[in-house]
């Protein structure tokens, strides 16, 4: 089994975005443990004859089979139905995923020949992911593809695994299997559940219309209600595929003229097959409709009955054939209403095409034929593939310019007659492609450099030759920015990324580090006596409005720009262009507004100053395309690096100290067993959750690439990523130590002398604390909902930006509860009126200081080395606690007060600070009662 899992990881490596080997090994180990545990506790107790004999005859296996197999080693797919599945898996309450994200994995373990011809015995594992692999990463603006072949990594959370065995008929294409798996109901004990799987259309040779359908049902006893409703399945087979629908003599009827000529398209090298262009991360493409298109005309590729007009189309790879330059794809039309930014893209059969394509090396384009999935609205069991009238043509432009910066262009059309049902007019699409760099013939052409030069200062008389500015190919050129309007009001945030430096197109996320930006600049030894010529440079810029932006500013601006950069002065002057879009959809004749000026000033490499700049329109104020000037600023990587180094060190020191403090408390409690009854369980639960939640939220982050703004930090030899892994590992150690302490205290409560008194005091502590925590949480949510957090969209990513304040409010409030972790211990001491030194001074004072240090650092950072738009925090992260000048003073004072109270209680009694009548209450309760005898 481990070998099979390992094989899957290796063969699917391209869909994992080239994960580091260490991460892959860690995941393989964890997955194997999870899978083996399920196998050990699962026992196949269902009768094949009772449930499957009428479908495929049961036969005696003879020998292993390796050639004729029903599936590839790993087959992905989708399922519908199955209500109740989510209640049977170990899904964390902190792990959110939409209900309609239902995917499956069928892993063939063994295949055997039998005594009956064309009947094979099959042993397999079926994994149902009740919750999709959604990742929450603060600085991420991209998401995994949820298509079958670009699949999120399987997690124990939300996954149900069944070990199955049965028989497959090669002639009929039917497969029936029975088996069982372990379930973990939210109510009740874990148990083994028997189930039956029936699949149809399992052929050893497939074409574009081939589809595997099936059902999966539990085999509960007649007296027991089935824990989940029947499931219908849909899979796209991958064995021995025959390309029959598309050929190199492509049907061009209805296609019109190509968007690009053959000479203007990239010619793929012989060593780079077309499949490599679709492996890994492939972004969505934007659809551009004809100018006379409207909702009621024949524009919608999904038909007039569809409730929306798609704006975005996504390609997902199913299968590749490198030797034939062929591939199979899913073409998905995204609903802009339910997936406005591409997150949580659920499988929608009636908006998905199954396609096959062949690369035409003579004409440098990919020809694609696509078919619709039919009859799959409510259940997949009756679904089929038909209506193969869809045609696509796709090219990779060889020449980029300010008006054409897309790495992929093409169009989709119907080969039906204009009066036929299902006909639609040709739709153009284009999208970004970031890994074309290195293909011969790719270049960038500048067309507006002269206009940009005219807007730049002409003289260098005031140039200070002692100063060194970033080089054009340094990481300083990639930055995030805070955007303000002409009145100084913050209206949004954005990012800027170079497209080309000189004639060389820069691969995204692969910027070259030069000594001027990656290491602290040394003072020049001598004056520079010569000046370099300005270098041509091209950019893409995006400005996203924040919550508090005005209605006129509530529109994202995407600009492509080009101009010159002078490394002697740090001045960059560019002319920008943006598309004038329609309100409803992109139109083919949409014009470009190139009357935009962009000027930037980069600080010297040895300076802590910010990058500054402005964006302004050259149009008249009365022009509809005119917009108010925007000012922006950013922190350079060079200025940010010392702070990041400091934060990494502080994170490592803090979590190491926590491990020491908790470990010392464990040893202290073992030397003084009497203290176990006086340690608050609620306090330990809070501390344990405080270490567990970051692990739950961020463990997957070890397997993910960050957003572009983090890329430059990771390029410094991987030092930041290594330290992050160390911090996560230390957090895990602290979590395990905290769990150990919690288990010790819990177990001693059942064996101690004062069990009833201890539990009574603990319950009182819970009864007082819990309402306070709930009330505080509701207040925090209300305040966040009422005020929002203007501009905080840059800090995190979610399916809906309106959910951000609520989520951030919960995280911040959780940090506040952690800051006051001693509160339950104070209450327990009061109820027990204890003088016992339950907590070692190193534990409660040390942990208090660790919790308060981030607030002290935030005060320093806010007045010294950071700014409001610098979200690259590694320590004292704003959304993990309440950070402001007021909170940074209040929280430490309260924390120190709690530590002082604990000290007093352990010296003079739990009620030492209460009025005298409350202090004496316990004494009255303990007056012995004398008997008459």
N, C-alpha and C positions, 0 to 999 in steps of 0.2 A: 504493500500500500504506500509506503514511504516513497518507493521508486516511482510509482505512478504519479504521486503528487509532485515529486521533483520533476518528472518529465513534463507535466503540465506547465510548471512554472517556467521551465526552459523554453518550451515551444511557444509560450505566450509572452515571452519577455518583451516583445515590441509593444504589446498593449499595456505594459506596466510603466511606460514612460522611462525605460532604461533605469530601473531601480538599482541602487547600489547592491552589490552581492551580499554585504552584511545584512541589509534589511531583508533581502529575499530569504536568506538563510534563517533569520529570526522568525519570519512569517511561516516558513516551511515547518520549522520545529513546532511552533504553536499550533499550526493547523493539523499536523500529524497527531499531536497529543489529543486535540479535540476529537479528531476523527476516530482514532483508536479507542478512545473512551466510549464513543457511541457504539463501535463495533462490539466491544466487550460486553456491554450491557444490553445488546439487542439480540434477540433470539428469534429465528424464523420459525414460527409456529402455525402458519397458515397453510392449508392444504391446497396444492396446485390443482389436483383433480376436481375439487369442489368449485373452483372459481375460474379455471382457465382451460380445462380439457376440451371444452366446446369450441375454443378458438384455435389453439395449437396443441397438437397431440403431445403427450408426455412421452419422452423416449429416453433410452439409456445412453449416457454419454460414453464415447469411446476414446477419443484422443483430443488434445488441444488443437485449436484452429487459429491461425495467425493471418490468413489471407482473406478469407470470406468472413467479413465481420459486419454487423448491422450499423455500427457507428464508428467514428474515429474515437480515439482514447477519451477525449473530452468533448461532449456535445452540450451546447448551451441552448436555452429556449425561454419561453414565457408560459405563464399559466394564468387562468382566470378562475374565479370562484374561490373555494377554499375558505369561506368565512369561518373564523375561529382559529385559524392557524397561528395568528399573531399571539394568541393567548397560551400557546403551547411551547413557545421558545423562550430562551433566556435573553429576552430583549431588555436592555437597560432602560430605565426611565429617563436617562439623560441622552438617549440615543434616538433621535427623531428621524423618521422617514415617512414619506407619504404612503397611504394605504394602497395606491394603485401601482406601486413599484414592485411587481411580482415577477421574479426571475427564477430560473432553475438551472441546475447543472446535472447532467447525466454522465457518469463516469463508468466506462466499461472496464471491468476488472479482468474477466476471463471469458473466453469463448471456446466451446467444445463441439466437435462433431458427434453425431449420434448414430444409432443404428437405422434411423429413418432418413431417407434421402431428403436433402434440402431443409432438414430441421436441425437447428443448432441450440445447444444449451448456452445460456448467457447468465453471467453473474455480474452485477453492477451495483453502483451506489447512486442514489437519487438524493440530491440536496435541494430543498426548497428554501429560498430566501424570502421570508415573510416581510422583512424590512430591507429595503435597498441599501447599498453601500454608500450612504451619504456621508460626506466628510465635513466636519466643521473646523475650519482653519481660519484664524482671524484675518490673515493677510492674503487670502486667496480669492481671486475673482474668476477662476475657471473651475469647472467641475468635470468629474469623470463622465464618460459616455456610458449610458445604460443600455446600449445595444447588446445583442448576444455576444458578439465577438470582441468588443472592447468592454470588458466586464470588470466591475469593481471586485476587489479581492474579497473572498468569502470570510465572513466573521462568524464566530460562535453566537454573537448577538443576533437574534432574528433568524437563525438557520435551523432547519430540521433535516436530519439525515436518516435515510432508510436503506438498509441492506436488502437487496432483492435478488432473486434468482428465478429463472423461468426458461421459456423456449421461444425461438424465433423461426418462423417459416419464411424461407427465402422466396419461395414461389408466390405466396399470397401477400407478403410484406407485413404480416401481423406478428406482434410480439406481446406475450402475456407473462407477467412476473408477479410473484408474491413474496412477501418478506415482512420485515418489521423494523421499527426504529424507536429510539427513546424520546419521550416527550416530557416536558417540564411544565405542567399546568401552573398557572398563577395561583390557583386554589387547589390544594391537594398535593400528594406526593408524586415524584417522578414515576413513570411506569412505561412499559413496553407496549407499543401499539402496532397491530398487524394491519397490512394494507395490500391492495392489489393494483397493479399498473397494467393498462391495456393500451397498446400503441398500434396505429395503422399507418400504412404508407412507408414502412421501413424497408427500403430497397437498397440493393448493393450498388446500383447505378442510378444516378439522378440527373434531372434536367431542371430548367428554370421553374417549371410548374410543380416540381416535387415538393411535397409538404408532409411533415409527420404530425399527425393528430393523435390525441389519446385522452384517456381519463385516468384519474388516480383517486381511489376511494379507501376509506378506512374499513376494516373488518371488525367492527365492534360486536360484542355479544348482543343478542336480541334484546336483552333487558337493560343494556347500557346505551345511552344516547351517543351517537357519533360525535367525537370532539371537534370535527370540522366537516364542512359540507364538501360534496364531490368537487374535484378539480378537473378542468379541461386544459389540455396542453397543446402547445404549438412550437414546433422546432423546424429549423431549416437544415436538412441533411447535407453532409459534406463529403460523403464517400463517392469516389469515382465519378466526378461531375463531368458532364458532357456539354460543351458550349455549342448549342444548336440554334439559339435565337438570334445571335449576333454574328456577323462575319465581317471581314475586312472590306467587302463590297457593301458598304452600309447604305441602308435605305434613307435617302436624304429628302424624300418627298415631304413638303411642308416645313423643311428646316430653314429655307432661305439662305442667305449668305452667311458665311462664318464670321464670327466677331474678329478673328485674327487670321492672317494668312499663314501659310506653312512656314515661310521664312521668318515670321515674327514670333514663332512659337519655339519653345525649347525642344531640342532634340535630346532624348534621354540617351546617355552612354550605354553601350552594350552590357556593361557590368552593373547597371542600375535598372532593374525591371520595374514595370509600372506598379507592381504591388508595393514596392518600397515607398511610393508616394502616398499610400493610404494607410500605412502602418503607423502605430503610435498615435500621437495627438493630431487629429484632423479637425479643424474648426468648421463651424457651420458657414454656409454661404448665404448671401443676401439675394433675394429675388427682386428683379426689376421688370415691371410689367409695361406693356405698350401704352402709349400716351392716351389712347381712346378707351382704355380699360376702365370698367366699373364693376360693381358687385354683381349686377344683373347680366353682364355680357359673358361671352365664352372665354373668360380669362382664368377662371379657377381650375387648376389641374385636378382638383378633387371633386369637381362637379358643382352644379348650381345648388344642390341640397346642403352643401357644407355651410355651416354657420359662420365661418370666418374665411378670410382671404389670406393664405399663408404669406409671411414675409421672410421666413428663414427656412432653409432646407439643410438637412444634415446627412452626411454619408457615413455609414458604418460598415466596416469590412466584415464579410462573412467568411470568405475563402479566397485563397490566392493560387495561381498556377504560374509560377515564375517562368517555366520553360515555354509556355505559350503566350506569355504576356497578357494573360487573362485574369479576371477577378470577378468575384461576386459581391454584391453590395446590398445593403438596405438603404433606401432613400426615404428619409422621414421628413414630412412637412410639419413644422412645429406650430402649435397654436399660440399666437401672441398673447391671448387672453390668460391662458393658464400657465404658460412658461415665458414670461416677458423677457427674461434674460438667459434662457437656456438651462436653468437649473431644474433638477428633478424631472427630466424629460421621461415621461412614462411611455410605454409602448402602446400606440394607438393604431390598431390594424387597418382601420378604414382611412388612415392618413399615411400609410406606409406602402412603399413599392419594393418588390423584390427584383433585383436587377443583375445582369451579367454584362461584362464589358471586355473589349479587346483593344489593345493599344495598336494603332496604325502608325508604324515607324516611318512610313513614307510621307505621311501628311502631318506627323507630330501631334496626334490627337487621340483621345480615348473615345471610342464609340460604345454606347451603352443602350441596351434594350431593357425596359422595365415593365413589370406586370403588377396589377393590383391584387391585394389580398381581399377575397370576397367572403361574405357570410360569416364574419367573425365579430359580430357586434356584441352579443351577450355571452356566447360560448364558442370555444375554438373547435369543438368536435366536428362541426359541419363546414369548417372553413376550407377554402381552396384558393388556388392562384389562377387568375385569368385576366382578360383584357390586357394583352401585351402590346398595346398601341403606343406606349410611351417611348420616346427616343431622347437620348441625351448625347451631347457632344461637349467634350471638355479639353481645354488646352492650358498650358503653362506659359504665360507671356515671357519672352526673352528680354524685352526692353521695358523698364519701368520709368515712369516720369511723375511729375507732381500731380497730374490728373489721372494717372494709371499706376497705382501702387499695389495692386492686387496680384497675388501670386497664382491665382487660378481663375479662369473665366470660362464661360460656356453658356449653353442654352438648352432648354428642354421644350419639346413640342410633341404634338400628337400626329400620328400618321393617318388619322381618320379624315374623312371628308368633312368639309366645313359644316354640312348639314346633319352629320351623324351625331348621335347622342354620345357625350363624353369628349367631344372635340374641344380644344382650347387653343388660343393663340400662343405663339412662341413667347417664352419667358426667358429673359437673360438672367444669369446668375454670376456672381463673382465673390471671391473670398480670399482671406489671407492664407499664405503658405509660407512657413518660416524656415523650412529646411531645404530650400532650393539652392542655397549658396554652395558653390563648388561644382555646379553643373556648368560645363563649358557653354559660353554664349550669353550668360546672364549678365546684364549690365544696367546701369542707370544713366539716363540722359537728362541734363539740366536745360531748362527752357526759360527760366525767369531769374537767373542769377544777376543779370544786368539791372533789373528793376530793384532787386534786393540790395545791390551794391550802391545804388543811388541814394538809398535811405540811410546809409552808414556814414559816420564821421570820416572826413577825407584826410585829416592830418593826424600825425602821431607825435606832435611836438611835445605833448604832455606825458608821453609814455615813460613810465619809470622802468629803466632797464634792470633794476635790482629785483624786480618782481617776476616770478614765473607763474604762468597761467596753465590750466589743463591743456593737454594735447587733444587734438580732435578725435583720436581713437581711444581715449581713456574712458574709464567708467563714470567720470564726472558728467559725461554727456547724457547719461540716462538718469532721470530723476522724477520724483513726484513733486507736486506743487500745491500750494494753497492759493486759491483764487479770490480776489476781491474786486468789487466794482470801483468805479471812479470816485465814489464817496468814501472808500475805505472799508465798506461793509463786506464781511466774508460771505461769498455767495456759492462757493463750491470748492472742489478739489479736482486735480487732474494728474495726468502723467505725460511725460515726453520721452520718446525713444527714437534714436537715430535710425533712419532707413539706409542711408548710404553716406560714406565719407569718401570724397573724391568720386571716382567711378566704381568703387567697390561697395557692393551691397553688404550690409552687416547682418549676419545671422542673428535673429532674435535670441536673447538669453546667452549669447556667446561673445560678449564684448571682450576685446583684448585689453589686458591690464597693462598699463604703462607705469613706469616708475614714478611718474608725476602724480599719480592718483592712488596707487595701491599701497604706497609707503610714504611715511612722512617726508616732506620735502626738506632737503637740507639747504641752508643759506648758500646762495651762489658764491663761488670762490672769487669770481671776477665779473665785471660788467659785460653784458652782451653788447657786442659792437655791430652785429648784423641783425637784420630783421627778416623773418620768413614771410612769404607771400600768403595772403588769405587763402584758405582752402574751401572748396565747395562742399556743402553738406546738406543733407536732406533729412527731414524729421516727420514723424507722425505725432500729433498731439490730441489729447482728449480732455475735455472739461465737463465734469459731471456736477449738476447743481446740488446744493445741500437742502436740508429741510426748510431752512429759513429764507431761501431765495424767493424773490418776487415771482409773480405769475409769468412775467415776460422773460425771466431768467430760467424758468423751469423747463429747459430743453438742453439735452446734451449736445455739445459741439465737438465734432471730429474734424480735425484740420490736417491736411498734408501740406508740408512747407519745404521750401528749399532756399538756399542763400549762401552766405559766406561766413566763415569763422576765422577770426584773427587771433592766433595763439600768442601774439605779442601784447595784446590789450585785453584779451578775454571777452571781446565783443562779438556777438553773433547777430547778423541781420538777415531776415528771411521774408519772403512773400508767401502767404498761405492761401490755400483753396479749400473750400468746403462745398459739399453738394447741397443744392436747394431742394429739399425733399418735399413731396406732397404730404398732406396730413394723413392720408389713408395708406398709401403704399408708395414705394419707389417707382418712378416712371422712367421709361427708356430715354426720353428726351429731356430729363431733368438737367438743368444747367448748373455750371460751377461758378461759385462766387470766389474770384481770385483777387478781389480788392481788399486784401487783408495784409497788414504789416505786423511783423513780430520782431521784437528786439530783445536781446538778452545780454546780461552782463555777468560773467563768471568771476568769482573772487580768485585771488592768488591761491596757489596750492598750500601756502603756509599760513593762510588766513582762516579765521572762524566765521567770516562773513557769509551771508546767504547769496544764493543765485537769485537774481532779480530780473524782471522783464515785464513786458506789457504786450497785449494783443489789441489792435484797434482796426476799425473799418475805415477804408478810404472813401466810402460812399457818403453821399449827402444824408443828413439826418432824415430827410423826407423819403428817402429810398426805403422800400419795404425790407430790404436785406441789410439795412444798417443795424448795427448793435453798439451798445455803449462800450467804451474802452474797458478792458479788463487788465488788472495788475496781478502778477503772481510772483511768488518767491518760493525758494526751496533750499533745503540744507544739502550742501555738497557731501559726497561720500567721504572726502578727506576730513571735513569738519566733524562728521558724524562718527568716524571710526574710533577716536579716543573714548567717546562716551560709550560706544558699544563694547569696547574692550573692558571698560570699568564695570558695565552692567553684567557682562559674562562672569567676571571675577566675583562680583557681589552675589550673583545667583549661585555660583558654585560654593562660595563660603557659607551662605545662608542655609542651603539644603544640607551641607555637610554638618553644620552645627546642629541642625534639627536631628539628624541621625545620632549624633553624639548625645544630645540631651535625652532623647527617647531611650537610647540604649542604657544610659546611666540610670534613668528612672526604673527600668526593668531590673537592673542589678540592685538598686536601692530597695525596691519592693521585695525582692527575694531575700535580702538580708533582714528585712523587717516585715515578716508576713502579716503582722497585725494591721498594717496600713491598707490592705486590699479592700477591707470593708468600708473604708473612708474615702476612696477615690471615686469620683463621679463617673458613672458609665456614660452619661450624656455628654460630658466634656470629651471623653475619649472617642465617642462616636463622631462628634463634630470634627475633631482633629483628624480622625481617620478619613472621613469624607473629604476633608480639605486636601488630602494627598491623593485620594482616589479620583475625584472629579477631573483634575488636570490630566491624569493618565487616561481616563475614559475619553476626554475631549481631544487630546493631542497625541494619542499613541499612533493613530493613522498618519499624523503629520510627519512621522519619521519616514513614511513611504511616499511622500508627496513632494513635488517641487513647489516652491513658493511662487508668489506673483512676481512679475518682472521687476518690481522695485527692490526685491530681495536678491535678485540674481547676481548683481554686482558684488554683494557681500559674500556670496557663496563662492565666487570665483577666486577668492584669495586662498587657494590651496585647500579649500574645504574646512578651514579652521573653525568657522562659525557652526557648520553642521556638526562637526565632531563634538564641540562643546555642548551643543544642544542635546546630542545623544547622551552625553555624560550627565547632564542635568536631569534628563528623563530617567536615566538609570538610577541616579541617586534618589530621585523622587520615589521610584519603585522601592528602593531599600527603606526609605523613611516610611512608606506606606506599610511594608511588611512588618517593620518594627512596631509601628503603631497598632497594627492588627494583633501582633503578639501580645502587646501590653493589654489590649482590650480583652483578648481571650483569657489571659491570666486573671484579670480582675473579675471577669464574668464567671469563670470556673470557681474562684475562691468564694464568690458570693453564695454558692450552693453548699459549701463545706464549712463556712465560718460559723463561729459561735452565735453571732448576732444576726442571723439571716433575716428574720422578720423585721427587726428594727432597721437594718440596712435597706431592705427592699421598700419599706414604708417611707423612709426618707428619700429614696431615689424616686419613688412615685410622686411624692410631693414636689420634688425638684422638677420633674417632667411636667406636672400639672401647672406649675407657675411659669416655667420657661416656654413651653410650647405655645400657649396663647400669645405670649409676648413676641416670639419669633414670627408667628403667623401674622399678627397685627403689623409688625414692622415690615414684613414682606409685602403685605397689601398696600401699606402706605408708600413703600418704595415703588411698587408698580404703578400706583396712581400718580405719583409725582412724575415718574418717567413718561407715563402716557399723556399727562397733562402738558408737560413742558417739552417732551421729546429731548433729543440731543442734537441740535443743529450741527450738521456737518459730520456727524459720527458715522455716516455711511461708509466712510473710508476705513473704518477700523475693522469691520467684519463683513461677512458675506452671508446672505440668507436667501431663502426662496422668495421672500417678499420684504422689501425694504421697510415696510411699515411694522414688521415684527421686530426690527432691530432694537428699538428702545426697550421693549418688554424683555427681550433676552438679555440685553446688557444690564438692565435694571436688576434682574435676578442674579447675574454674576457679581455685580457690584455689591449687592446686599449679602450674598454668601461670603464675600471677602470681609464685610463688616462683622458678620457673625463670628468668623474666624478670629478677627482682631480681639473680640471679647470672649475668647474661648474659656476664660476662667469664671465666667458668670455662673454656669451650673455648679462648679465646685464651691463657689461662695454660698449658693443656696443650700447645697448639701451640708456644708459645715454649720450653717444656721440651724437647719432642721435636726442635725445630730448634736449640735452644741459641742463639737469635738475640738479637743486640743491636740489631736494626733497629727504628727508631721507626715501627712499622707503624701504630699508632693515634696520631692527634693527641691531645694532652692535653685539648683542648677536647671531643673526641668521647667519650673514655672517662670522664673526670672529670665532664663535663657530664651525660652519660646516667646515670651513677651517682647524681648528685645528684637528677636528675629521678625516678629510681626510688625514692629514699630519702625524698623530701619527703612523699609520702603517709603514710608511717609516722610521721614527725615530726608531721604534721598530725593523724593519728589519736590520738596521745598527747594533743595539745592539745584535740582535740574530745572525747575521752573524759573529760577532767577539767574541761571547761569548758562547752561550748555544745551538747552533744547528750546523748541518752539511749538506752537499749537499744531502745526501741520506735520510735525515729525512723529510718525506713528511706528517707527521701527524700534519699538521698545522691547527689551528682553528682560527687564526688571522693573518692578512697580508699573505693570501694564495698566493703563487707565481703566479698562473695562473689567478688571478683576477686583476692584475695590473702589472706595470713594476717595478720589484724589482731587484736592483743591487746597487753597491756602487755609481755609477754615477747617476742613476735615483733617488736613495734615497736622493741625494743632490739637483739635478736639480728640481725635482717636488716640494719639500717643498719651495724652493726659489721662484719658479714661483707662487705657491699658495699664499705665503705671499705677493708677489708683486701685485697680483690681489686684495687681501684684502686691501692693501695700496692704490691702485688706486680707489677702491670703496669709501674708506674713504675720499680721496681728492675730488672725484667727488661730494659727498654729502655735502662737505663743500664749495667748490669753483666753482662747475659747472662741467657738464659732459665732457667739452673739456679743462679743466684746464691744462692738461699736454700736450696739442697739441701746435704747433706753433701759434703765435698770429693771423696770417691771417685766420687760420681755426677757431679759437675761435670767431672771429668777423663776421664770415659768417652768423650766425643766426641773429645777430643784423641787418645786411643789409637786410635780408629777411623780418624782422618785421617792416620796415619803413612804416608808414601809408600813404595811398594815399588820398590826399585831393581832394575834388570835386570842380568844378568851381562855384558851387552854394555858 
